[in-house]
Amino acid sequence: DALREVRSISAGLTMPEIAVWSGRTIADQELSESLQRMQTDAGRSNSHEVRALRALEPAAVLAKVGDLAERARAQERFGVLLAATVQETRAAVLVHDDARAVDAARRALCMVDGGHWPEAGYRPEVHYWAWRALRQGSAHTHADKSEADAVLAAGCQWIQAHVANVPAPSVDAFLNRHPINRELLAAASR
């Protein structure tokens, strides 16, 4: 029964994530049911909550992320904290809250520099959203273009360092169809 519940929780949150990545609109009920299932697994709830942030509108992410980040910090769940900070960066970029985006991006990059990996996230996603925040914020905040360029280069270096581990038939998908990799590599080539 416990294994079935874990599979149910994971499957319930994976479908909204897949919907977001594929551009499909998510029904509020579908997301609500996933979050309700997630609450039955207290040991993993922060991880599930941070995954669910992807399915929310940016304003909702910004409203919820502070509480989640505080709980993750108190529980020393630094991978969850990093993933939440990446989602805060993404949401702030999308609503053009440049100061918040730059601040969140810098916090995320400090965590990466400290050796943390985002839980339920992808390492280059940290670089992608930090680059977007720093580039967008360079006109209105104390961010500068060279800081954004360095973050972009770091993300591309990670991708290039790891492409050797990708099976040959999947290299094209890894480099060109994976949305984060594609965007980082395209931005670096401009």
Solvent accessible surface area in square Angstrom, and as a share of the most:
residue,aa,sasa,rsa
1,D,137,0.71
2,A,77,0.60
3,L,107,0.53
4,R,165,0.60
5,E,70,0.31
6,V,62,0.35
7,R,155,0.57
8,S,41,0.26
9,I,3,0.02
10,S,33,0.22
11,A,57,0.44
12,G,9,0.08
13,L,1,0.00
14,T,44,0.25
15,M,96,0.43
16,P,2,0.01
17,E,12,0.05
18,I,80,0.41
19,A,0,0.00
20,V,54,0.31
21,W,142,0.50
22,S,82,0.53
23,G,69,0.66
24,R,116,0.42
25,T,121,0.70
26,I,26,0.13
27,A,58,0.45
28,D,125,0.65
29,Q,124,0.55
30,E,50,0.22
31,L,17,0.08
32,S,49,0.31
33,E,72,0.32
34,S,1,0.01
35,L,44,0.22
36,Q,114,0.51
37,R,71,0.26
38,M,4,0.02
39,Q,126,0.56
40,T,97,0.56
41,D,30,0.16
42,A,87,0.68
43,G,61,0.59
44,R,103,0.38
45,S,21,0.13
46,N,3,0.02
47,S,7,0.05
48,H,1,0.00
49,E,39,0.17
50,V,4,0.02
51,R,30,0.11
52,A,5,0.04
53,L,6,0.03
54,R,26,0.10
55,A,21,0.16
56,L,30,0.15
57,E,127,0.57
58,P,25,0.16
59,A,71,0.55
60,A,33,0.26
61,V,0,0.00
62,L,26,0.13
63,A,86,0.67
64,K,106,0.45
65,V,2,0.01
66,G,44,0.43
67,D,90,0.46
68,L,4,0.02
69,A,11,0.09
70,E,99,0.44
71,R,78,0.28
72,A,0,0.00
73,R,105,0.38
74,A,83,0.65
75,Q,103,0.46
76,E,125,0.56
77,R,65,0.24
78,F,74,0.31
79,G,17,0.17
80,V,0,0.00
81,L,11,0.06
82,L,0,0.00
83,A,6,0.04
84,A,0,0.00
85,T,1,0.01
86,V,6,0.03
87,Q,5,0.02
88,E,14,0.06
89,T,1,0.01
90,R,30,0.11
91,A,0,0.00
92,A,0,0.00
93,V,1,0.01
94,L,75,0.37
95,V,66,0.38
96,H,134,0.60
97,D,55,0.29
98,D,16,0.08
99,A,69,0.54
100,R,77,0.28
101,A,1,0.00
102,V,5,0.03
103,D,74,0.38
104,A,0,0.00
105,A,0,0.00
106,R,83,0.30
107,R,79,0.29
108,A,1,0.01
109,L,29,0.15
110,C,91,0.54
111,M,28,0.13
112,V,10,0.06
113,D,125,0.65
114,G,57,0.55
115,G,54,0.51
116,H,60,0.27
117,W,134,0.47
118,P,13,0.08
119,E,54,0.24
120,A,42,0.33
121,G,34,0.32
122,Y,53,0.20
123,R,38,0.14
124,P,0,0.00
125,E,11,0.05
126,V,2,0.01
127,H,13,0.06
128,Y,18,0.07
129,W,24,0.09
130,A,1,0.01
131,W,15,0.05
132,R,52,0.19
133,A,0,0.00
134,L,0,0.00
135,R,112,0.41
136,Q,42,0.19
137,G,0,0.00
138,S,42,0.27
139,A,83,0.64
140,H,140,0.63
141,T,37,0.21
142,H,178,0.79
143,A,6,0.05
144,D,75,0.39
145,K,136,0.58
146,S,77,0.49
147,E,52,0.23
148,A,1,0.01
149,D,62,0.32
150,A,63,0.49
151,V,13,0.07
152,L,17,0.09
153,A,48,0.37
154,A,38,0.29
155,G,0,0.00
156,C,14,0.09
157,Q,120,0.53
158,W,46,0.16
159,I,0,0.00
160,Q,97,0.43
161,A,69,0.53
162,H,58,0.26
163,V,29,0.17
164,A,91,0.70
165,N,113,0.58
166,V,28,0.16
167,P,89,0.56
168,A,87,0.67
169,P,124,0.78
170,S,46,0.30
171,V,45,0.26
172,D,70,0.36
173,A,32,0.25
174,F,34,0.14
175,L,38,0.19
176,N,79,0.41
177,R,152,0.55
178,H,59,0.27
179,P,64,0.40
180,I,23,0.12
181,N,0,0.00
182,R,100,0.36
183,E,65,0.29
184,L,0,0.00
185,L,37,0.18
186,A,38,0.30
187,A,10,0.08
188,A,52,0.40
189,S,94,0.61
190,R,197,0.72
